[in-house]
Amino acid sequence: MNLMRVWAIVIKFWFDTKRDMFRLFDVFWWPAFNLFVWGLLSTYLSKLSNGSVNFVLLFLAGTIFWSFFDRASRDISRSMVEELWNRNLPNIFSTPLTLTEYLAGVLIVAFIKLVIGSAFLLILAKLFYGFQISALGWPVVGIMAGLMIFGWSVSFIIQSCVLRFGHTVEVFIWAVTVLLQPFSCVFYPLSALPEWAQWVARGFPSMYLFEQMRAIISGTPVSPGDTMISIVLNATYLILSVAFFYRTFGYAKTNGLLTKPF
């Protein structure tokens, strides 16, 4: 892997952002909007419960942690789709740049945007609701990392489908967050789901990660079994999704799908 070519991809996205500052709108606006909506709702529920349940901590932590999955899954997919819209992928890969180097650059850019957006959310949560992520301790770092990796896995699958089937499946870039959120148990425990949905939820590492979040907030021990299951699922999905993406990209390149109008 040539680090200079990876850095070139990072610089490319930097110039794209400078040329179109509305890209930053998506980094800050929607996460902040969700934070305010759930923050106001949690404040209202806390007043109704007379403080017996810390809804503010539960809802804000869920919102902030879920943004890690949302940003990770969406930013990478959008980067690829924008290149397809502009029919720029043939230009990019007519250079010595490899697919691995391109993905490395995209992942670096997505990670930087994720860190900036998350830091912005944490500052807002601190200013408006007195939320301190540090109060939850170091285990939350593992939760954030796990949700980010799961988001990457989902993104690779979506990109593969876009390469194979075209723009008709692009809607899943934005819809996947809505589709997976109920089964990830972001704001409620697994037991709140009907039995059939619980079996579906057990197939997603995000469910185990949010169960860990609630355990940390409530002060109960985190289940080592849930932690191990989330790690195994994340590793499995990441390996399979990357392999699927490489295979699909090779198919698209061989059959001229990279140059078809999107």
N, C-alpha and C positions, 0 to 999 in steps of 0.2 A: 504494500500500500504506500502510495506517494503522499506524504502529508501536505506538500505544497498544492497538490490538486484538490485535496480535501479542503484546505484553507481557501482555495479559489471559489468553491461552492459557497462557503460561508460569506465571502466577500460579495458574491453575486446576490445573495439574498439581502445583504446589507444595502447594496445599491438599489435593489428593488423597493426596499422599505423607504429609503430616502426619496425615491421618485414618487412614491404613493404613500403618504403619511396616514391615509385612512386604514392601512393595515394595522396600525397601532390601536385603532379604535376597537378592533376585535379582541386585542390583547387585554384591554382594560375595561371596556364598557360592559360586555355581557357578564363576565365574572362579578363585577361590582354590582350590577343590577340584581343578579341572583343573591348576592350577599345581603343586599338591603331588603329584598323581599322576604327571605327566610329569617333574617335578623328581626324584622318588625313582627313577623308572625310568632317567632319564639319568645319575644318580649311580651307580647300579648298573652300567650299561653302561660307564661311564667306568672303573670299577674293573676290569672284565673286560678292557678293551682296554689297561690299564696307561697310560691317559692319551694314547694315540696319536691318538685322535679326541676332540674336545671335544664330547661328547654333551650336556653340560649347557647349553652355549651354543646348540647347534642346537635342542634341544627346548624350552628356555625361550623363546628368541626366537620360535620357531614358535608356541608356545602364546599368548604375549602378543600377537603380531601378529594371529593368527587371532581373538583376542577382539575386535579392532576390527571385523572383518567380522561376527562373531556378534552383537555388541551393536548395531551399526548396522542390521542387517537385522531383528533381533527387536524392538527397542524401538519403532520407528516403527509396525510392523505391530500390535503389541499395543495401542498407543494407540488406533488406529482400531477394532480389534476390541472393545476395552472399551467404547467409545462405542456400538458396534452392539449389544453385549450389553445395555447399559443403555437402549437405544433413545433415546439422547440427541442423535444427530446432527440430527434435525429441530429440536430446541430450539436447538442451536448455530447452525444455518444459517438460522433464522428471524430472526436478528439481522443487522445490516449486515455481519457478518464474511464475508469472501470465502474461497474455498477456498485461494487462495494465501497469505492471512494465516494461516489455520489450519495449513497445512503448514509455514510459516515458524516458527510457535510450536512445533510438534511437533519440528521439526528442531533448534531451539535446545535444547529440553529433552533430546532424545536425545543431542546433542553434550555437554551438561553431564554427563549420566550416564556417557557414554563416558569423558570426561576423568577424572572421579572414580574410576570403576572401574579404569581403566588405571593411574592414579597409585597406587592401592591395590595392584595387582598388582606394579608396579615396586618398591614399598617391600618387599613380601614377598619378591620375588626377590632383592633386595639383602640382606635380613636373613638369609634361610635358605640361599641358594646363592651369594652374592657376585656376583650378576649385575648388570652395569652397562650400561644401554642406551646411555649416553654413549660407551662404548668403540667402538660401531659407527659413530659419526659422524652427521653431518647427513643423509646420504641416507636414513636410516630414517624420517625425517619424511615423505618422499614415499611410502614404502611404506605407512606407516600411513594417510596421506590417501587413497591409492589403494584400500586395502581398505575404508575407511569409505565411499567413494563407491560402490564396487561393492555394498556391503551396502545402501546406500540404493536403488540401482537394483533389486536383488532384492526389497526391501521394497515398492516401488511396484507391482511385478508381483503380488506376493502379495496386497496390499490390493485390487488391481483384481479378482483372481479371487474374493476373499471377497465383494466388493460384488456381483459378477455371479452367483456360484454358491452363496453362502451358507456356513453353518458347516461344511459337509462338507469344505472345503478349508483350514480353519483349521489343520489339523495341520501344514501346510507352514511355518507360522511357526516351529515348533520343529524340523521335520525338514530344512529346507533346509541348515542347517549340516552335518548328517551327510551329506546327499546330495552336497554340493559339495566337502567336505573332501578326499576321495580324489583328485579331479581337480585340486585346487588345489596338490597336491604340497607340503603344509605341512611334512612331516617327511622328505621324500626327494626326489631329483631327478626330473625328467621321464623320464629314461631308465629308471627303475625300473618304470614303467607298461608294460603290454602295448601293442602298436602301435596297436590300435584306440582304447584309452583315451588315448593320447598325442594323437591327433587331436581327441578331445573336449576334452582339457585345454587345447589351444591356443586354444580359443574363450573361455577365461576369463582375464580380466586378473589374477586372483589367482595363477595359475600363474607368470606372468612376474614378479610382484612377489616371490614366494617364491624364485624362481631368483636374483633380485637379492639377496635376503637372504643366501642361501648364498654368493654371490660375495663379499659384503662380509665375511662371517665368515671365509671361507677366504683373504681377502686378494687375490683375483683381480679384474681389472677388470670392472666392470659393463657388460653389453652395451648400447650405445646403442639398438640395434635392438629389444631386449626392452623397454626403457623406453618407446620411442615406441609400440610395439604396445600396451602396457598402457594408455597415455594415450588412444590412439585408441579402443580397445575400451571403456574406462570412459566416455569422452565419448559414444560412440554409444549404449551401453546406458542411460546416464542420460537422454539426450534422448528415446529411444524409450519408456523406462519411464514417464517423467513424462507424455509425450503420451498413452500408453495409459491411465494413471491418470485424467487429466482427461477423456478420452473415456468411460471406464467410469463415472466418477462422474456425468457428465452423463446417461448412459443410466439409471443407478440412480435418479437424482433424478427424471427424467421419468416413469419407470415405477413409481415408488412403492416401490422396493426398500429405501430407507433406513428405512422404517417397518415393514417386515416383521419378524416375530419371528426372533431368531437364537438 
